[in-house]
Amino acid sequence: MKRPAVEIGDRVAVIATVMERIGDRVAIKLDGDSHNYSTVEPDAKVGDKLRFEGEVVHVDEDLGRTTVQVLGRVTVDTKSVQMITRRCDIDHIGSNVPGHPRPRTPPTPHG
């Protein structure tokens, strides 16, 4: 079984487009999401692309949606996120993915 596109703990980026300027704030729309958000961005102009980085906190593989901790928690299409770094602890201690060359070993009780 191949590894999913994104997993909980991965660092990813989402791209937002500036839709409107209101004072020093801008209304933005995230790629892969239908909601509008607002943030302070004094130098952004309408049409600019902004990149926000955050950590994956939930993945729904059935719906193809990923929740990222950026601008609060936002849920976007998995295809619209850009991988920055994979969570590396799984590769060092073993994997939960069936068929991985280093399966996770069961914990042993102490004492």
N, CA, C and O of each residue as an XYZ file, in Angstrom:
444
protein
N       0.848     -1.187      0.000
C       0.000      0.000      0.000
C       0.884      1.237      0.000
O       1.837      1.328      0.774
N       0.567      2.181     -0.865
C       1.387      3.391     -0.928
C       0.969      4.381      0.146
O      -0.154      4.358      0.648
N       1.887      5.225      0.468
C       1.668      6.234      1.500
C       0.693      7.299      1.000
O       0.747      7.677     -0.170
N      -0.206      7.793      1.877
C      -1.145      8.843      1.449
C      -0.404     10.117      1.035
O       0.757     10.321      1.390
N      -1.101     10.966      0.277
C      -0.503     12.216     -0.211
C      -0.046     13.101      0.943
O       1.064     13.631      0.918
N      -0.890     13.261      1.947
C      -0.530     14.020      3.147
C      -0.992     13.239      4.359
O      -1.966     12.489      4.299
N      -0.286     13.423      5.456
C      -0.614     12.762      6.712
C      -0.622     13.790      7.831
O      -0.065     14.879      7.690
N      -1.251     13.441      8.933
C      -1.274     14.311     10.101
C       0.158     14.580     10.545
O       0.963     13.656     10.658
N       0.469     15.840     10.795
C       1.808     16.236     11.226
C       2.677     16.762     10.100
O       3.709     17.376     10.369
N       2.294     16.541      8.835
C       3.067     17.074      7.711
C       2.972     18.594      7.696
O       1.955     19.163      8.091
N       4.034     19.245      7.237
C       4.031     20.708      7.066
C       3.682     20.974      5.613
O       4.363     20.494      4.707
N       2.611     21.749      5.389
C       2.143     22.026      4.031
C       1.905     23.516      3.857
O       1.894     24.277      4.825
N       1.715     23.917      2.615
C       1.396     25.303      2.296
C       0.071     25.342      1.549
O      -0.231     24.453      0.753
N      -0.713     26.374      1.810
C      -1.932     26.637      1.048
C      -1.780     28.017      0.418
O      -1.191     28.922      1.009
N      -2.318     28.162     -0.783
C      -2.213     29.409     -1.519
C      -3.549     30.137     -1.440
O      -4.608     29.531     -1.599
N      -3.489     31.435     -1.194
C      -4.688     32.266     -1.116
C      -4.574     33.401     -2.126
O      -3.482     33.888     -2.416
N      -5.712     33.807     -2.649
C      -5.777     34.926     -3.581
C      -6.458     36.097     -2.897
O      -7.511     35.936     -2.281
N      -5.856     37.277     -3.004
C      -6.441     38.482     -2.418
C      -7.631     38.894     -3.275
O      -7.496     39.120     -4.477
N      -8.805     38.988     -2.640
C     -10.035     39.322     -3.353
C     -10.403     40.801     -3.206
O     -10.932     41.411     -4.135
N     -10.116     41.375     -2.019
C     -10.557     42.744     -1.751
C      -9.686     43.343     -0.652
O      -9.247     42.637      0.255
N      -9.441     44.642     -0.737
C      -8.693     45.347      0.301
C      -9.648     46.216      1.086
O     -10.468     46.934      0.513
N      -9.535     46.145      2.433
C     -10.361     46.951      3.329
C      -9.419     47.541      4.377
O      -9.118     46.891      5.378
N      -8.962     48.748      4.155
C      -7.995     49.366      5.059
C      -6.677     48.615      4.990
O      -6.138     48.402      3.904
N      -6.147     48.204      6.159
C      -4.897     47.439      6.159
C      -5.163     45.929      6.084
O      -4.225     45.132      6.080
N      -6.438     45.541      6.026
C      -6.810     44.125      5.940
C      -7.144     43.760      4.496
O      -7.477     44.619      3.680
N      -7.048     42.462      4.204
C      -7.446     41.970      2.894
C      -8.377     40.780      3.068
O      -8.211     39.974      3.983
N      -9.353     40.682      2.181
C     -10.215     39.506      2.116
C      -9.546     38.537      1.150
O      -9.199     38.907      0.029
N      -9.365     37.290      1.592
C      -8.666     36.297      0.768
C      -9.541     35.066      0.577
O     -10.422     34.773      1.385
N      -9.275     34.357     -0.508
C      -9.959     33.103     -0.802
C      -8.888     32.051     -0.987
O      -7.984     32.208     -1.807
N      -8.994     30.963     -0.211
C      -8.025     29.876     -0.303
C      -8.346     28.987     -1.483
O      -9.513     28.708     -1.758
N      -7.304     28.536     -2.191
C      -7.502     27.564     -3.261
C      -8.040     26.281     -2.639
O      -7.495     25.804     -1.644
N      -9.090     25.723     -3.204
C      -9.658     24.478     -2.696
C     -10.642     24.679     -1.561
O     -11.020     23.705     -0.910
N     -11.075     25.911     -1.296
C     -12.032     26.191     -0.232
C     -13.001     27.256     -0.736
O     -12.605     28.156     -1.477
N     -14.259     27.160     -0.341
C     -15.258     28.100     -0.843
C     -15.499     29.287      0.092
O     -16.284     30.176     -0.238
N     -14.842     29.316      1.243
C     -15.043     30.400      2.201
C     -14.021     31.516      1.990
O     -12.924     31.292      1.478
N     -14.408     32.717      2.396
C     -13.490     33.853      2.382
C     -12.951     34.076      3.782
O     -13.645     33.825      4.767
N     -11.722     34.545      3.873
C     -11.068     34.824      5.144
C     -10.516     36.231      5.083
O     -10.457     36.840      4.014
N     -10.112     36.747      6.234
C      -9.552     38.081      6.315
C      -8.270     38.026      7.130
O      -8.176     37.294      8.115
N      -7.302     38.797      6.714
C      -6.036     38.862      7.441
C      -5.412     40.240      7.224
O      -5.764     40.952      6.283
N      -4.488     40.601      8.101
C      -3.763     41.863      7.965
C      -2.584     41.619      7.028
O      -1.729     40.773      7.288
N      -2.559     42.370      5.945
C      -1.480     42.268      4.960
C      -1.359     43.638      4.295
O      -1.966     43.876      3.251
N      -0.569     44.550      4.902
C      -0.560     45.943      4.443
C      -0.086     46.148      3.007
O      -0.486     47.125      2.374
N       0.746     45.266      2.477
C       1.321     45.504      1.146
C       0.634     44.736      0.025
O       0.981     44.933     -1.140
N      -0.329     43.867      0.331
C      -0.959     43.039     -0.699
C      -1.963     43.844     -1.519
O      -2.644     44.733     -1.007
N      -2.035     43.503     -2.824
C      -2.986     44.133     -3.731
C      -3.965     43.073     -4.228
O      -3.679     41.877     -4.169
N      -5.113     43.515     -4.714
C      -6.113     42.600     -5.251
C      -5.484     41.773     -6.373
O      -4.836     42.314     -7.269
N      -5.683     40.459     -6.310
C      -5.124     39.546     -7.307
C      -3.815     38.901     -6.888
O      -3.393     37.917     -7.494
N      -3.157     39.442     -5.850
C      -1.907     38.848     -5.368
C      -2.169     37.452     -4.803
O      -3.256     37.161     -4.303
N      -1.153     36.599     -4.894
C      -1.203     35.264     -4.301
C      -0.376     35.286     -3.019
O       0.766     35.745     -3.017
N      -0.958     34.789     -1.930
C      -0.268     34.716     -0.646
C      -0.099     33.238     -0.283
O      -0.981     32.418     -0.540
N       1.026     32.921      0.308
C       1.308     31.540      0.705
C       1.295     31.457      2.224
O       1.988     32.215      2.904
N       0.497     30.527      2.750
C       0.417     30.306      4.187
C       0.866     28.881      4.483
O       0.427     27.934      3.829
N       1.742     28.736      5.470
C       2.248     27.416      5.843
C       1.666     26.998      7.177
O       1.478     27.821      8.073
N       1.381     25.703      7.302
C       0.839     25.175      8.539
C       0.967     23.668      8.600
O       1.491     23.032      7.686
N       0.478     23.111      9.695
C       0.576     21.675      9.945
C      -0.768     21.005      9.697
O      -1.816     21.547     10.048
N      -0.731     19.826      9.092
C      -1.947     19.052      8.838
C      -2.441     18.494     10.161
O      -1.680     17.867     10.898
N      -3.729     18.723     10.466
C      -4.307     18.223     11.714
C      -5.367     17.156     11.477
O      -5.727     16.430     12.403
N      -5.875     17.050     10.238
C      -6.872     16.021      9.927
C      -6.871     15.765      8.429
O      -6.731     16.691      7.630
N      -7.031     14.484      8.052
C      -7.119     14.113      6.641
C      -8.340     13.227      6.459
O      -8.487     12.221      7.154
N      -9.213     13.591      5.535
C     -10.363     12.768      5.168
C     -10.111     12.262      3.755
O     -10.385     12.956      2.776
N      -9.580     11.030      3.662
C      -9.224     10.482      2.359
C     -10.449     10.212      1.503
O     -10.375     10.325      0.279
N     -11.586      9.856      2.117
C     -12.799      9.565      1.353
C     -13.307     10.798      0.614
O     -13.727     10.698     -0.538
N     -13.273     11.956      1.264
C     -13.753     13.193      0.649
C     -12.634     13.960     -0.059
O     -12.910     14.911     -0.791
N     -11.379     13.561      0.150
C     -10.255     14.268     -0.459
C     -10.048     15.645      0.135
O      -9.688     16.582     -0.577
N     -10.275     15.781      1.442
C     -10.144     17.069      2.136
C      -9.093     16.963      3.226
O      -8.925     15.910      3.840
N      -8.393     18.051      3.460
C      -7.344     18.129      4.468
C      -7.567     19.361      5.321
O      -7.833     20.441      4.794
N      -7.460     19.209      6.650
C      -7.573     20.338      7.565
C      -6.174     20.752      7.981
O      -5.375     19.927      8.425
N      -5.884     22.040      7.832
C      -4.557     22.591      8.105
C      -4.684     23.669      9.168
O      -5.625     24.463      9.143
N      -3.741     23.700     10.102
C      -3.695     24.738     11.138
C      -2.987     25.954     10.553
O      -1.773     26.108     10.683
N      -3.769     26.812      9.906
C      -3.272     28.044      9.312
C      -4.470     28.990      9.241
O      -5.537     28.584      8.782
N      -4.324     30.230      9.679
C      -5.457     31.152      9.778
C      -6.554     30.527     10.627
O      -7.737     30.644     10.306
N      -6.174     29.879     11.685
C      -7.094     29.024     12.433
C      -7.015     27.645     11.803
O      -5.975     27.279     11.256
N      -8.077     26.885     11.868
C      -8.115     25.590     11.181
C      -8.978     25.729      9.948
O     -10.150     26.096     10.037
N      -8.397     25.435      8.791
C      -9.138     25.517      7.538
C      -9.095     24.166      6.844
O      -8.091     23.457      6.904
N     -10.200     23.814      6.181
C     -10.280     22.558      5.452
C     -10.331     22.871      3.967
O     -11.187     23.626      3.506
N      -9.399     22.278      3.222
C      -9.285     22.522      1.787
C      -9.170     21.193      1.058
O      -8.987     20.150      1.686
N      -9.277     21.226     -0.267
C      -9.059     20.030     -1.065
C      -7.612     19.579     -0.900
O      -6.694     20.399     -0.905
N      -7.416     18.280     -0.755
C      -6.064     17.740     -0.574
C      -5.182     18.077     -1.769
O      -3.982     18.297     -1.600
N      -5.740     18.120     -2.956
C      -4.953     18.415     -4.163
C      -4.415     19.843     -4.173
O      -3.455     20.132     -4.888
N      -5.017     20.741     -3.391
C      -4.592     22.134     -3.417
C      -3.470     22.442     -2.428
O      -2.928     23.547     -2.454
N      -3.103     21.496     -1.553
C      -2.011     21.764     -0.604
C      -0.681     21.392     -1.242
O      -0.603     20.467     -2.051
N       0.355     22.119     -0.871
C       1.711     21.847     -1.357
C       2.543     21.318     -0.201
O       2.634     21.955      0.848
N       3.147     20.157     -0.391
C       3.966     19.540      0.646
C       5.239     20.351      0.854
O       5.910     20.726     -0.107
N       5.563     20.617      2.113
C       6.825     21.277      2.452
C       7.754     20.233      3.068
O       8.827     19.959      2.531
N       7.343     19.653      4.189
C       8.125     18.572      4.803
C       7.178     17.524      5.363
O       6.119     17.846      5.901
N       7.569     16.290      5.231
C       6.808     15.188      5.805
C       7.142     15.063      7.278
O       8.244     15.387      7.720
N       6.154     14.581      8.029
C       6.411     14.269      9.432
C       7.455     13.165      9.425
O       7.235     12.111      8.828
N       8.577     13.387     10.074
C       9.693     12.448      9.949
C       9.733     11.401     11.051
O      10.453     10.413     10.901
N       9.009     11.557     12.141
C       9.135     10.597     13.232
C       8.665      9.202     12.842
O       9.164      8.215     13.382
N       7.721      9.100     11.920
C       7.226      7.785     11.519
C       8.311      6.972     10.829
O       8.370      5.756     11.014
N       9.178      7.614     10.033
C      10.220      6.886      9.323
C      11.346      6.439     10.244
O      12.088      5.520      9.898
N      11.491      7.058     11.392
C      12.566      6.698     12.301
C      12.177      5.577     13.258
O      13.032      4.789     13.661
N      10.904      5.494     13.626
C      10.520      4.500     14.624
C       9.654      3.390     14.059
O       9.325      2.446     14.777
N       9.281      3.478     12.802
C       8.410      2.479     12.201
C       7.184      3.156     11.639
O       6.944      4.337     11.887
N       6.406      2.404     10.879
C       5.290      2.997     10.175
C       3.982      2.300     10.486
O       3.959      1.103     10.774
N       2.889      3.056     10.426
C       1.556      2.483     10.547
C       1.032      2.012      9.203
O      -0.022      1.378      9.147
N       1.738      2.303      8.118
C       1.289      1.939      6.783
C       1.552      0.451      6.565
O       2.696      0.011      6.673
N       0.502     -0.342      6.256
C       0.713     -1.774      6.017
C       1.683     -2.000      4.864
O       1.627     -1.302      3.851
N       2.564     -2.968      5.019
C       3.535     -3.283      3.986
C       4.777     -2.411      3.995
O       5.658     -2.595      3.155
N       4.871     -1.460      4.928
C       6.052     -0.604      5.024
C       7.227     -1.469      5.458
O       7.047     -2.372      6.275
N       8.433     -1.218      4.932
C       9.580     -2.077      5.266
C       9.936     -2.092      6.757
O      10.569     -3.037      7.229
N       9.541     -1.064      7.496
C       9.817     -1.038      8.932
C       8.517     -0.891      9.694
O       8.159      0.223     10.076
N       7.793     -1.984      9.930
C       6.520     -1.851     10.644
C       6.737     -1.432     12.088
O       7.785     -1.698     12.677
N       5.752     -0.787     12.634
C       5.821     -0.333     14.020
C       5.797     -1.544     14.936
O       4.976     -2.444     14.756
N       6.678     -1.575     15.902
C       6.702     -2.696     16.843
C       5.750     -2.420     17.994
O       5.617     -1.279     18.437
N       5.079     -3.474     18.484
C       4.143     -3.254     19.584
C       4.886     -2.826     20.842
O       6.015     -3.262     21.065
N       4.266     -1.972     21.677
C       4.924     -1.521     22.901
C       5.052     -2.671     23.896
O       4.213     -3.570     23.946
N       6.127     -2.619     24.690
C       6.324     -3.628     25.754
C       6.089     -2.970     27.101
O       6.529     -1.842     27.323
N       5.407     -3.654     27.996
C       5.144     -3.055     29.311
C       6.425     -2.924     30.127
O       7.339     -3.738     29.999
N       6.481     -1.907     30.954
C       7.632     -1.688     31.823
C       7.409     -2.371     33.167
O       6.286     -2.417     33.669
N       8.475     -2.896     33.743
C       8.425     -3.445     35.086
C       7.995     -4.809     35.151
O       7.914     -5.380     36.238
